[in-house]
Amino acid sequence: MNERAQSWLPKLQEVGERLAEEWVSARRPHAASDVPPPHELRASDADRERIAQVLQDAHADGRITLDELEERLGVLYSARTLGELAALTADLLPADQQPLNLDGRPVSAIFKQEQRGGRWVVPAELDVTAMFGTTKLDFRDAILQNRQIIINATLVFGGLEIQVPEGLEVIRVAKGKSVRLTKQPTEPGAPVVEVRTTNFAGDVKVKEPPRRKRRR
């Protein structure tokens, strides 16, 4: 029985993901946005250093030659966008180990756990689905595409877990009511993540950093 159930699980996941895509498309038409896509966002010096470290490691273990290293470093320090940086390591690491994640596609967890974290670009609007699974979003090292992020979460006996740094507020909106999920205070004008939920026995949890002790 165990083996039989396992053989059906991939098919259930595939069907669930297809239904999730159809549900999201039917629920909300995507509006055009003036916000540039992740690949066109300007790169920072810190992001360049992340890429440089990967290139140096690749040369140290023989994956690229000295000439290739020098060529890629030349491109690196003249690059302006995140897309240019990401292309330099695309053939050096698996997708889940890349120093930059520019994947703005919806995140779906169908009978499994899916997560997105590290140095990733959070689009201004992100669709998340969790059906009998859990989706984890880690914002601690993320690049926010907008100061207000909207997460459209469809939860069917599933969960959404969000890990935030200091100064990021999370609000849940369901059935016209808003509830603040973060407990720590934020500054006026601080970035906000608004989670809009369509909920069938699902839950949203937020993990915050430990509170700093006040000096006496």
Secondary structure, 3 states (H helix, E strand, C coil): CHHHHHHHHHHHHHHHHHHHHHHHHHHCCCCCCCCCCHHHCECCHHHHHHHHHHHHHHHHCCCCCHHHHHHHHHHHHHCCEHHHHHHCCCCCCCHHHCCCECCCCCEEEECCEEEECCCEEECCEEEEEEECCEEEEECCCCEECCCEEEEEEEEECCEEEEECCCCCEEEEEECCEEEECCCCCCCCCCCEEEEEEEEECCEEEEECCCCCCCCC
